Amino acid sequence: MSTFYVTTPIYYVNDIPHIGHAYTTIMADVITRFRRAEGYETFFLTGTDEHGQKIEKSAAAQGITPKILADRVVERFKNLWQILDIRYDRFIRTTDADHVAGVQHLFRRVLDKGDIYPGEYRGHYCVSCEGYVPETAEKSQSGNKICPDCGKETELLTERCYFFRLSAYEEPLLRFYAEHPDFVQPASRMNEVISFVKMGLKDLSITRSTVKWGVPVPDDPEQTIYVWFDALSNYITALGYPETTADFSRFWPADLHVMAKDILRFHAVYWPAFLMAADLELPRGELIHGWWLKDERKMSKSRGNVLDPHILLKHFPADAIRYFLMREAPIGADANFSHQGFITRINTELTNDWANLISRTGGMIKRYFNNRFPGKAAYSPTEDELREDYLELENEVRAFFDSYAFNRGLERIMEYISRLNRYIVEAEPWKMAADESLQPRLEAVLKTLVRAILSTNTLLAPVIPRSADRIRAFFNHDSRTFGWKDPGESFDVRDVEPLFPRVDPEAFFAEETQSEHAEPSPKETTMSEKPQTPEGIATIDEFKKIRMVVARVLAAEKVEKTDKLLRLTVDTGSDTRTLVAGIAQYYTPEELVERKIIIVANLAPAVIRGIESKGMILAASDKDGRPYIPIIPEETPVGSIMR
Ligand SMILES: [Zn+2]
């Protein structure tokens, strides 16, 4: 069996988990699940980087040991990964005994080879960033250099340390990149790495005497191994290095290191050089993603705009967050996070399109066939087409996922889901249900829908695994491999909680007041609100702006805790949407279902009693405000435009 080994960076325990960590880790989890569905044996590694001066200092400030501080932060990471359905094979900590032993072994091996040598380092050291700043850095008024990364003053230090002979690897690295042009993805990042190496590599100091909280240098305990040599080694120590364990021989070299762009150089230059020096194989690939911006600004602790995934998790299932992060960001580029964008994306694609398709289909199977098909389906070319379309979709999506273009793959899946929703509207199963002679057609339509849903579900499963499990349970059909599914005749469609309950943006913003730059929340409008345009003459252009279409009411129900409002689900010919209308005192839900009505289709959505109403039903109104819904000739096609 082919293997696939995926890693995230190990996260620094001086930080608390935020959306950036979640993005990298979700991506690695999605890749792992996708490879597993393709038949690979996978190993997924994540963990924490726990050494260094910063940790030592924060722990001292809190009056605890660095290990206790690390233990606490580790719990927070592990909890979040559990909530987000991240299924790693190992959570490595750089304080783990086997890691410490592995790093020391690697150090000794490279030392014995002569690529680590003792020396003296003098430089301007930034305590906060745990690194020396370049000679070109600016000076402060007191004459100390300013750290270009954090803006703090540096200290001039001279210390005994060990160097890694990075300069010797300039040529070997360039040769390696030339032979493996896809080593770093996307290609723009590969070019960045090549330019950096071509500018020349200096030897790297890899130990400190100034840092006590770290892995001691073998036979020189005054020195500790510096952060990167320690941290990067986790990718091999996690598999058992230096022992040639089963895991190590099976999974090394790693297939993919996933990371954000700010640590590219360490992974694409230092790490391969360390491995070459130790005569170990190099990783096969590195995937570099961009940053998440919050409302177009970089998230940072100092700005106080770091996004905490727990806030979203109070309102949305983990799958919604996983979906949004994978759906929204083109790989390698920065992406923007706004709560409004998030809510709209989830409500539209997961709630309206995907969950609605499933509940409608399940509902019809139950209603029309009592969960058991008679086995007399009469297929038409349209059903074959849907199957062909699916197989084409699957090829495309797998190719997109294979190249980590998750946003493109998910976009294609959503197009197909829209196609399925349109198919329901076009096939009009509710009409077939009313006509005994059309039963075989009805069966064909519903079977095709179930097959398409279960098949599409396997493509979505790596991204939204929990809802994928629920959909399998809903249709009582457990299959995880790709391909067109055929679940047979019998069904046990179960009653389940809604997959992606609609989140009311108004309620979300009311609860999660964003203290620094509040986002505008959608304006709540009511049915009685008067149009804001001045009374008087309307031009033909003004009239044409209003899109009125014939729609069919698919479902109607009273809005809970109100006596005036009805919630209508209508088919507009191009989509299925929800409207809220203040007509409950005059019309029962029963007399509206299946009826054709006219709706204003392009009205700005309004949130009414927590329900997003997309459009308005047209009715005449007498002087007491009693509504009269016009009668539309039954033969009028759904979607016809009023003009
Ligand atoms: Zn700094």
Boltz pocket constraint, residues with backbone or C-beta under 6 A from the ligand:
constraints:
  - pocket:
      binder: B
      contacts: [[A, 126], [A, 127], [A, 128], [A, 129], [A, 130], [A, 147], [A, 148], [A, 149], [A, 150], [A, 151], [A, 152]]
      max_distance: 6.0
